[in-house]
Amino acid sequence: MIILDLEWNRGYDKKPIDEILQIGAVKIDRLGGPIVDSFNAYIKPVIHAKMDVGARKLPQLDDYRELGTTFPRAMKAFRAWCGEETEFASWGGDDRRAIEQNCKYYRLPILEMPTFHDLQRAYCHAVGADGQQVALWRAVDYHGIPDIYDYHDALCDAMYTALVCRCLLPEDLAWKPVKVKRGRRNITFSSQPFPKQPRRRIGPFASAADGASDRAARKPVCPLCGEVSSVSRWSYDSKCKPGQQVYYAPFRCDNHGYFLTRITMSQGEDGQWWGRVTVPSLSEETVRQYTHIQRCEELVCKAAPGTRRRRRHRRGKNKKATEE
Ligand SMILES: [Zn+2]
């Protein structure tokens, strides 16, 4: 198995490429086995004029600039080193995408990686942290592996990955997350007529989603008795017309059953978003629109109960926002 790691720079321009600056890799006979060979290539940055925040902190940045070769040359050497190997792995799934992207950019054939394991996913499964993205340095720390080498040097990270993943079993590699089906509860809405409800104005917000996540939008009241309810997820259709977004969510009153609440967000000329929140009458038209939107996207409010806020610790890392 080849465990690889890359460092790259996204830059700040419009060229849609994560320019690879280093390819690091180690070969192992099997998970848990010793490292039998290693590969390292520095690549001189030539695509983006500027280094992004993460890339500026890469420990080998000067080496890429001074000792780096071209991506096509590095890739040629890497292919030769990989030989007939068919099993590849990396910490997270981004490296594979970045290699493909860079190969395409240089019109090189894609590196065949018939089997590719996301070791971060397998590791998180093994330690009972399914669905989380444990950072490599945390895993190294957890296992008491001495961190005497630089993180974010691709070769060192590949080596750390091999060491951390010694504990993995074949079933950890084979594990795949179960895709959670979006709930399509069949809700029976209240059939009692109610007076036309006011449309409250909310805003301004930087985005439509900010408006939907705002407290002011998430507390609909029963149109019959005024009981305050709460909403934590909205359905919406991202293919709405530009500058407009409509969100729907069902809510429940303990006395009167289910109703719908709706936010209509519109973007002003200054780019800010304003919204109108209401409890629409449950006309056929409203229910038809909701039924359509319910099959589209779901927005989980930022501070909704049961969702965790993720803090991003940027320990001088490039790339992997995934390495959280
Ligand atoms: Zn009520």
Residues whose N, C-alpha, C, O or C-beta is under 5 A from the ligand:
A	BS01	ZN	C222 L224 C225 G226 E227 C253 N255 H256
